[in-house]
Amino acid sequence: MVRHHPEALSSFGQAYQAGTVGAAFLSLEHNWTSISPEVTSLLGYTEEQLLGQDFRKLLSNDSVELYSGHTGALNTSGVPFFESGIRMLHALGELVPLRLHSSLIRDPSTGAALFYVIQLTEQQEVPAVPAGYVPEDELYRLIAVNIRDILYYATPDQVCRYCSPSVREVLGYEPSELIGSDIGSLIHPEDLIVLSGPQTEDVQSIQLRILHAGGHYVWLEFTLRSLEGQKNPGVLAVGRDITERKNVEQKLQESIERYTSLKKYNHDAIISLDLSGTIINGNEQACQLTGYTIPELAGMNAGRIIGEQHLQAVLRYNGADHGGQRNNDFIRHKDGHTVEVLTSVAPIIINKAKVGFYIIVKDITEQKKLLIAKETAESTNRAKSEFLAMMSHEIRTPMNGVLGMTDLLLDMSEQGSMQREYLEIIRQSGDTLLSIINDILDFSKNEAGKTELHEQSFVLKDCLDSVLELLLRKAEMKGLSMAVHIRPDVPGTVIGDSERLKQVLFNLVGNAVKFTYSGGVTVRVSLLEQQAGEVKLHFTVADTGIGIPEHSRGRLFEPFVQLDHSMGHRHEGTGLGLAISRQLVELMGGTISLNTAVQQGTAFEFTVKLRLPSGLPASQGGAVSAGSGQVSRVLRILVAEDNEINQIVLRKILEKRGFSVEVVADGLQVVELAEAAAYDLIFMDVQMPGMNGLEATRIIRQTLSPERQPVIIAVTANALKGDREHCLEAGMDEYISKPLRSEAVTNLIARFFSNAEGSQYLVERE
């Protein structure tokens, strides 16, 4: 079958589809490899009779000599083409005159000869040129073969002595305009070299660009007959307009160059097959992938490298899938090993007939490694998240018992006693351990991008007060003063994540108290800008402490960096506080930095963007009102908790405040008791054996009537992304994480059942 570039064949097939010219491809051995129907029509043979046969067998003896001489010139002297009249043997046994145009196609990248392209057109015999001046009637008879051919007769110095009328149609000139003029002046400057070359033969065929009367150039092909030795020496030329053919040739060359470039520079291996599965050609990537050279691949059965089963699947492919058939498979290398690849198949279509296939082969060895690495990383991240959740639960659960029981004992101990002193030490150590746990979990969540803002309306002053109240006792023990200055133009009520803002302030103020031994800590808040319902606030946390050495300032916000190593590590902590603060500030649309202009102590500055409430008073912005009053009635409370120590802690905290408490250990018991009796409040542990707290809450919300619905507060040791949302989606009213503190439990109950200002607060569930 065909051994040439299929794209080139396709271009010729399309160009000569109209049948005006017969086209064929010959191998370098001059064997027919592909034939257009016009050729078989001209010669009377079928395509099967000609394919693989020697083209020269059909030439007359004189034509064989002419053809051989010209093809030799194509191979050796670089002549781009030749055209001449020949005679070929028709199937009926007679010699028919034909015009033959032949070109040698080369690989643009290597210069190697690839195949011959021939074109055949029917042509009448041209009589010999009579000696002396050619009569006008004879000239007209010579051009009767094709009215578009131009005939002209010129002197040896290229002065036109005669020009046929067809010059009007082809070049736009009147014959009288050209007679007596220098024909060479119309030839393109680049083609003058061709014209002036040595003429060793009586008959010569050349192609020239001739200036049209309209100002553009037209490609003409001339057959020149020398009249040397005649009475009127000169040149007799017959010219034919071949502009359209040259355009086709140019498109062919561009197609070949594009095809060659596509193959050469493609990162994937490209292999072309014929319909029997024999490899026609391949690119450099195919050589690298298989270990074979192109000459070794050409003629090889493709099943040798892609497997016989895969080859049969390729040969059955009908092209219905316009995206190309894709399979994961293997390529067999020359040395015996296999390479995992992804293959795509595309049919080669010429003249609406399928003549072969392209196989595009992608080596996915590295891609597979990356995929495995990606899956491993994802698996590691999942394991990390699961570990964090487990660690949070396993550590917070016993911490709840330690801190809860410590709070209960502190309430029972006498002021100034040694017992109370020891309990205070236990509580401080527990607080430190809990702070470390929270830092590690917070940092992990932030690094994984799993931290989300939960925005609601809050009073800015209350937010600051709650932070300072937590740290005031530590400051007083060190004899430090604490002050807050809020500029008058700062809005009193804003919308944002107050808990995240508290966390940033707690880290910064906590560090200020930790590293300050005299003087005090000052917090300042000012308004930077306000527009379109949004404000940008500026916070400064300054202290009179030991300051930060200049050489340490560059690593200040890096995680796990503790800047007091030179002091023998006097202060506990993870070194994550500032890193977490930066993450949270950036999440809230701001920036954080150290004010290096401060001479004494340390001053951190940060900004956050908050929204202004619209249409509601500041006190109504939250989802649940913050209760500050006392609960005037005895609440009936159900505690669902499977850990015995935590049962004791929560029961004691609640009973100490005068509430009626019942305890169960699983969700099924919660549902049964909630249906049998009326409870004001349920503290629902999320993780319990049997039925968990989420499922128990859903059942209660679906089965109990509205007037019997209790307030349900989630109690969990987890503190990861989505925990709060899952609880609220299940129908719970609020979320509290372990370890439970007496104050936190009391304040939470007051939010739902406080009698402040003589009215009960409304609970708005999300």
Rosetta blueprint (number, residue, H / E / L):
1 M L
2 V L
3 R L
4 H L
5 H L
6 P H
7 E H
8 A H
9 L H
10 S H
11 S H
12 F H
13 G H
14 Q H
15 A H
16 Y L
17 Q L
18 A L
19 G L
20 T L
21 V L
22 G E
23 A E
24 A E
25 F E
26 L E
27 S L
28 L L
29 E L
30 H L
31 N E
32 W E
33 T E
34 S E
35 I E
36 S L
37 P H
38 E H
39 V H
40 T H
41 S H
42 L H
43 L H
44 G L
45 Y L
46 T L
47 E H
48 E H
49 Q H
50 L H
51 L L
52 G L
53 Q L
54 D E
55 F H
56 R H
57 K H
58 L H
59 L E
60 S L
61 N H
62 D H
63 S H
64 V H
65 E H
66 L H
67 Y H
68 S H
69 G H
70 H H
71 T H
72 G H
73 A H
74 L H
75 N H
76 T H
77 S L
78 G L
79 V L
80 P L
81 F E
82 F E
83 E E
84 S E
85 G E
86 I E
87 R E
88 M E
89 L E
90 H L
91 A L
92 L L
93 G L
94 E L
95 L E
96 V E
97 P E
98 L E
99 R E
100 L E
101 H E
102 S E
103 S E
104 L E
105 I E
106 R E
107 D L
108 P L
109 S L
110 T L
111 G L
112 A L
113 A E
114 L E
115 F E
116 Y E
117 V E
118 I E
119 Q E
120 L E
121 T E
122 E E
123 Q L
124 Q L
125 E L
126 V L
127 P L
128 A L
129 V L
130 P L
131 A L
132 G L
133 Y L
134 V L
135 P L
136 E H
137 D H
138 E H
139 L H
140 Y H
141 R H
142 L H
143 I H
144 A H
145 V H
146 N L
147 I L
148 R L
149 D L
150 I E
151 L E
152 Y E
153 Y E
154 A E
155 T L
156 P L
157 D L
158 Q L
159 V E
160 C E
161 R E
162 Y E
163 C E
164 S L
165 P L
166 S L
167 V H
168 R H
169 E H
170 V H
171 L H
172 G L
173 Y L
174 E L
175 P H
176 S H
177 E H
178 L H
179 I L
180 G L
181 S L
182 D E
183 I H
184 G H
185 S H
186 L H
187 I E
188 H L
189 P H
190 E H
191 D H
192 L H
193 I H
194 V H
195 L H
196 S L
197 G L
198 P L
199 Q L
200 T L
201 E L
202 D L
203 V E
204 Q E
205 S E
206 I E
207 Q E
208 L E
209 R E
210 I E
211 L E
212 H L
213 A L
214 G L
215 G L
216 H L
217 Y E
218 V E
219 W E
220 L E
221 E E
222 F E
223 T E
224 L E
225 R E
226 S E
227 L L
228 E L
229 G L
230 Q L
231 K L
232 N L
233 P L
234 G L
235 V E
236 L E
237 A E
238 V E
239 G E
240 R E
241 D E
242 I L
243 T H
244 E H
245 R H
246 K H
247 N H
248 V H
249 E H
250 Q H
251 K H
252 L H
253 Q H
254 E H
255 S H
256 I H
257 E H
258 R H
259 Y H
260 T H
261 S H
262 L H
263 K H
264 K H
265 Y H
266 N L
267 H L
268 D L
269 A E
270 I E
271 I E
272 S E
273 L E
274 D E
275 L L
276 S L
277 G L
278 T E
279 I E
280 I E
281 N E
282 G E
283 N L
284 E H
285 Q H
286 A H
287 C H
288 Q H
289 L H
290 T H
291 G L
292 Y L
293 T L
294 I H
295 P H
296 E H
297 L H
298 A L
299 G L
300 M L
301 N E
302 A L
303 G H
304 R H
305 I H
306 I H
307 G L
308 E H
309 Q H
310 H H
311 L H
312 Q H
313 A H
314 V H
315 L H
316 R H
317 Y L
318 N L
319 G L
320 A L
321 D L
322 H L
323 G L
324 G L
325 Q E
326 R E
327 N E
328 N E
329 D E
330 F E
331 I E
332 R E
333 H L
334 K L
335 D L
336 G L
337 H L
338 T E
339 V E
340 E E
341 V E
342 L E
343 T E
344 S E
345 V E
346 A E
347 P E
348 I E
349 I E
350 I E
351 N L
352 K L
353 A E
354 K E
355 V E
356 G E
357 F E
358 Y E
359 I E
360 I E
361 V E
362 K E
363 D E
364 I L
365 T H
366 E H
367 Q H
368 K H
369 K H
370 L H
371 L H
372 I H
373 A H
374 K H
375 E H
376 T H
377 A H
378 E H
379 S H
380 T H
381 N H
382 R H
383 A H
384 K H
385 S H
386 E H
387 F H
388 L H
389 A H
390 M H
391 M H
392 S H
393 H H
394 E H
395 I H
396 R H
397 T H
398 P H
399 M H
400 N H
401 G H
402 V H
403 L H
404 G H
405 M H
406 T H
407 D H
408 L H
409 L H
410 L H
411 D H
412 M H
413 S L
414 E L
415 Q L
416 G L
417 S L
418 M H
419 Q H
420 R H
421 E H
422 Y H
423 L H
424 E H
425 I H
426 I H
427 R H
428 Q H
429 S H
430 G H
431 D H
432 T H
433 L H
434 L H
435 S H
436 I H
437 I H
438 N H
439 D H
440 I H
441 L H
442 D H
443 F H
444 S H
445 K H
446 N H
447 E H
448 A L
449 G L
450 K L
451 T L
452 E L
453 L L
454 H L
455 E L
456 Q E
457 S E
458 F E
459 V E
460 L H
461 K H
462 D H
463 C H
464 L H
465 D H
466 S H
467 V H
468 L H
469 E H
470 L H
471 L H
472 L H
473 R H
474 K H
475 A H
476 E H
477 M H
478 K L
479 G L
480 L L
481 S E
482 M E
483 A E
484 V E
485 H E
486 I E
487 R L
488 P L
489 D L
490 V L
491 P L
492 G L
493 T E
494 V E
495 I E
496 G E
497 D L
498 S H
499 E H
500 R H
501 L H
502 K H
503 Q H
504 V H
505 L H
506 F H
507 N H
508 L H
509 V H
510 G H
511 N H
512 A H
513 V H
514 K H
515 F L
516 T L
517 Y L
518 S L
519 G L
520 G E
521 V E
522 T E
523 V E
524 R E
525 V E
526 S E
527 L E
528 L E
529 E E
530 Q E
531 Q E
532 A L
533 G L
534 E E
535 V E
536 K E
537 L E
538 H E
539 F E
540 T E
541 V E
542 A E
543 D E
544 T L
545 G L
546 I L
547 G L
548 I L
549 P L
550 E H
551 H H
552 S H
553 R H
554 G H
555 R H
556 L L
557 F L
558 E L
559 P L
560 F L
561 V L
562 Q L
563 L L
564 D L
565 H H
566 S H
567 M H
568 G L
569 H L
570 R L
571 H L
572 E L
573 G L
574 T L
575 G L
576 L L
577 G H
578 L H
579 A H
580 I H
581 S H
582 R H
583 Q H
584 L H
585 V H
586 E H
587 L H
588 M L
589 G L
590 G L
591 T L
592 I E
593 S E
594 L E
595 N L
596 T L
597 A L
598 V L
599 Q L
600 Q L
601 G L
602 T E
603 A E
604 F E
605 E E
606 F E
607 T E
608 V E
609 K E
610 L E
611 R E
612 L L
613 P L
614 S L
615 G L
616 L L
617 P L
618 A H
619 S H
620 Q H
621 G L
622 G L
623 A L
624 V E
625 S L
626 A L
627 G L
628 S L
629 G L
630 Q L
631 V L
632 S L
633 R L
634 V L
635 L L
636 R E
637 I E
638 L E
639 V E
640 A E
641 E L
642 D L
643 N L
644 E H
645 I H
646 N H
647 Q H
648 I H
649 V H
650 L H
651 R H
652 K H
653 I H
654 L H
655 E H
656 K H
657 R L
658 G L
659 F L
660 S E
661 V E
662 E E
663 V E
664 V E
665 A L
666 D L
667 G H
668 L H
669 Q H
670 V H
671 V H
672 E H
673 L H
674 A H
675 E H
676 A H
677 A L
678 A L
679 Y L
680 D L
681 L E
682 I E
683 F E
684 M E
685 D E
686 V L
687 Q L
688 M L
689 P L
690 G L
691 M L
692 N L
693 G H
694 L H
695 E H
696 A H
697 T H
698 R H
699 I H
700 I H
701 R H
702 Q H
703 T H
704 L L
705 S L
706 P H
707 E H
708 R H
709 Q L
710 P L
711 V E
712 I E
713 I E
714 A E
715 V E
716 T E
717 A L
718 N L
719 A L
720 L L
721 K L
722 G L
723 D H
724 R H
725 E H
726 H H
727 C H
728 L H
729 E H
730 A L
731 G L
732 M L
733 D L
734 E E
735 Y E
736 I E
737 S E
738 K L
739 P L
740 L L
741 R L
742 S H
743 E H
744 A H
745 V H
746 T H
747 N H
748 L H
749 I H
750 A H
751 R H
752 F H
753 F H
754 S L
755 N L
756 A H
757 E H
758 G H
759 S L
760 Q L
761 Y L
762 L L
763 V E
764 E L
765 R L
766 E L
